[in-house]
Amino acid sequence: MFLRPTEIVEKFKLSSGMVVADFGSGSGHYAIAAAKELRGTGTVYAIDVQKDLLAAVKTEAESKHLNNLEIIWGDVENDKGSRLADESVDFVIISNLLFQAQDKAAIARETRRVLKIGGMAAIIDWSDSFGGTGPTPNMVVPKSKAEEIFIMEDFKLEKELDAGSHHYGMIFKKNSSSVNKSLNNSHFL
């Protein structure tokens, strides 16, 4: 079984009014599913470096009347690359991104920066290379390595998710503050 974003997002237990960021949103399957799950409340940010993909996500969100989904052109491998404010997000989705990233730890740091204390991050990535689909074997980030990267950034593994036969899924919780300054209610820098 391959990924089914809608089913996986249901496992996140998102609640009304949450702020969700989809890092490396790509074609937006998770961002769209999260926006639907929030039932018009809260905000979902689809963040990607590819403008053409973001335009397609925006078009799909508009066609589905998802007014709680916003797109951001950003690079989450850069410091403050998501363009979101410190500790402004309740939940971060990172799906099929680690295997593509040059600096995987930078993604964990950016996740930590934007998450509120106690916020959660879901990591879904390839567990293997499957018959020419997905990454080449040398690009696959083993689950143990992904877990290590996030634990090094002061995340705690809360639970593992069934993400299909060729993916792994984990939900991490942010343990403590990553910033030492007063915050405002703005979600942007």
C-alpha positions as CSV (number, residue, x, y, z in Angstrom):
1,M,0.0,0.0,0.0
2,F,1.3,3.5,-0.9
3,L,0.7,6.7,1.0
4,R,-2.8,7.8,1.6
5,P,-2.4,11.4,2.9
6,T,-6.0,11.7,4.0
7,E,-5.9,8.6,6.2
8,I,-2.5,9.6,7.6
9,V,-3.6,13.1,8.5
10,E,-6.6,11.7,10.4
11,K,-4.0,9.9,12.6
12,F,-2.5,13.3,13.5
13,K,-5.6,14.2,15.6
14,L,-5.5,17.8,14.5
15,S,-8.0,20.0,16.3
16,S,-10.1,23.0,15.4
17,G,-8.1,26.3,15.2
18,M,-4.6,24.7,14.9
19,V,-1.8,26.2,12.9
20,V,-0.2,23.6,10.7
21,A,2.8,23.8,8.4
22,D,3.5,21.4,5.6
23,F,7.3,21.6,4.9
24,G,8.2,20.7,1.4
25,S,4.5,20.4,0.5
26,G,5.1,19.4,-3.1
27,S,1.8,18.8,-4.8
28,G,0.0,19.6,-1.6
29,H,-1.7,16.3,-0.8
30,Y,-1.0,16.6,3.0
31,A,-1.7,20.4,3.1
32,I,-5.1,19.8,1.4
33,A,-5.9,16.9,3.7
34,A,-4.9,19.0,6.8
35,A,-7.0,22.0,5.6
36,K,-10.0,19.6,5.2
37,E,-9.4,18.0,8.6
38,L,-9.5,21.4,10.2
39,R,-12.9,22.0,8.6
40,G,-12.3,25.6,7.7
41,T,-10.7,26.6,11.0
42,G,-7.1,27.4,11.8
43,T,-4.5,27.8,9.1
44,V,-2.4,25.4,7.0
45,Y,0.7,26.7,5.4
46,A,2.0,24.8,2.3
47,I,5.7,25.6,2.0
48,D,7.9,24.6,-0.9
49,V,10.8,25.9,-3.0
50,Q,9.0,25.1,-6.3
51,K,6.8,27.9,-7.3
52,D,5.0,25.9,-9.9
53,L,3.9,23.3,-7.4
54,L,2.7,26.0,-5.0
55,A,0.6,27.5,-7.8
56,A,-1.0,24.2,-8.4
57,V,-1.7,23.7,-4.6
58,K,-3.3,27.2,-4.5
59,T,-5.5,26.4,-7.5
60,E,-6.6,23.1,-6.0
61,A,-7.3,24.7,-2.6
62,E,-9.4,27.4,-4.3
63,S,-11.3,24.8,-6.3
64,K,-12.2,23.0,-3.1
65,H,-13.0,26.3,-1.3
66,L,-10.3,25.7,1.3
67,N,-9.9,29.3,2.6
68,N,-7.7,28.1,5.5
69,L,-4.8,27.1,3.3
70,E,-2.0,29.5,2.4
71,I,1.1,29.0,0.3
72,I,4.6,30.2,1.1
73,W,7.6,30.1,-1.2
74,G,10.4,29.1,1.1
75,D,13.3,26.8,1.7
76,V,13.1,24.9,5.0
77,E,16.8,23.9,4.8
78,N,17.7,27.6,5.4
79,D,17.6,29.4,8.7
80,K,14.1,30.9,9.0
81,G,13.5,29.6,5.5
82,S,9.9,28.7,6.2
83,R,9.3,32.5,6.7
84,L,7.1,31.6,9.7
85,A,7.5,33.3,13.1
86,D,9.2,31.5,16.0
87,E,6.9,29.3,18.0
88,S,3.9,30.0,15.9
89,V,2.9,26.6,14.7
90,D,1.1,23.7,16.4
91,F,1.9,20.9,14.0
92,V,4.5,20.4,11.2
93,I,4.1,17.8,8.5
94,I,7.4,16.6,6.8
95,S,6.5,14.0,4.1
96,N,9.0,12.6,1.6
97,L,11.3,15.5,2.2
98,L,14.2,14.1,4.2
99,F,15.5,11.9,1.4
100,Q,15.7,15.0,-0.9
101,A,17.4,17.3,1.6
102,Q,21.1,18.1,1.6
103,D,20.9,19.3,5.2
104,K,18.5,17.1,7.0
105,A,19.4,18.5,10.4
106,A,18.5,22.0,9.2
107,I,14.9,20.8,8.6
108,A,14.7,19.6,12.2
109,R,16.1,22.9,13.4
110,E,13.5,24.9,11.4
111,T,10.8,22.6,12.6
112,R,11.9,23.2,16.2
113,R,12.1,27.0,15.7
114,V,8.5,27.3,14.4
115,L,6.8,24.9,16.7
116,K,5.2,26.0,19.9
117,I,6.4,24.3,23.1
118,G,4.6,21.0,23.1
119,G,4.0,21.2,19.4
120,M,4.1,18.1,17.2
121,A,5.9,17.1,14.0
122,A,5.0,14.2,11.8
123,I,7.8,12.7,9.7
124,I,6.8,10.4,6.8
125,D,9.5,9.2,4.5
126,W,10.5,6.3,2.3
127,S,11.6,3.1,4.1
128,D,13.0,1.6,0.9
129,S,13.3,2.1,-2.8
130,F,10.5,0.3,-4.6
131,G,10.8,-0.9,-8.2
132,G,12.0,2.4,-9.6
133,T,9.4,4.4,-7.6
134,G,10.8,6.8,-5.0
135,P,14.4,7.5,-4.1
136,T,17.4,5.4,-5.1
137,P,18.5,3.1,-2.3
138,N,21.4,5.4,-1.4
139,M,19.0,8.4,-0.9
140,V,16.7,6.6,1.5
141,V,17.0,8.0,5.1
142,P,16.5,5.1,7.5
143,K,13.9,5.5,10.2
144,S,16.6,5.3,12.8
145,K,18.6,8.1,11.2
146,A,15.5,10.3,11.0
147,E,14.7,9.6,14.6
148,E,18.3,10.5,15.6
149,I,18.2,13.8,13.8
150,F,15.0,14.9,15.6
151,I,16.1,13.7,19.0
152,M,19.3,15.7,18.6
153,E,17.1,18.8,18.3
154,D,15.3,18.1,21.6
155,F,12.3,16.3,20.2
156,K,10.8,13.3,21.9
157,L,9.3,10.4,19.8
158,E,5.7,10.2,20.8
159,K,4.5,7.4,18.5
160,E,5.1,5.6,15.2
161,L,2.5,5.6,12.4
162,D,1.6,3.0,9.8
163,A,2.4,4.9,6.7
164,G,2.1,2.1,4.2
165,S,4.4,-0.7,3.0
166,H,7.2,1.5,1.6
167,H,7.2,4.4,4.1
168,Y,7.7,4.9,7.8
169,G,5.9,7.5,10.0
170,M,6.8,9.0,13.3
171,I,5.3,11.8,15.4
172,F,7.6,13.9,17.6
173,K,6.9,16.4,20.3
174,K,8.9,19.5,20.9
175,N,10.3,19.5,24.4
176,S,11.3,23.0,25.2
177,S,11.6,26.5,23.9
178,S,14.1,27.3,21.1
179,V,13.9,31.1,21.4
180,N,14.5,33.5,24.2
181,K,12.5,36.5,23.1
182,S,8.9,37.7,23.6
183,L,6.5,36.4,21.0
184,N,3.6,38.1,19.3
185,N,0.6,36.5,17.6
186,S,1.9,36.9,14.1
187,H,2.6,33.7,12.2
188,F,5.2,35.5,10.0
189,L,8.6,36.9,10.5
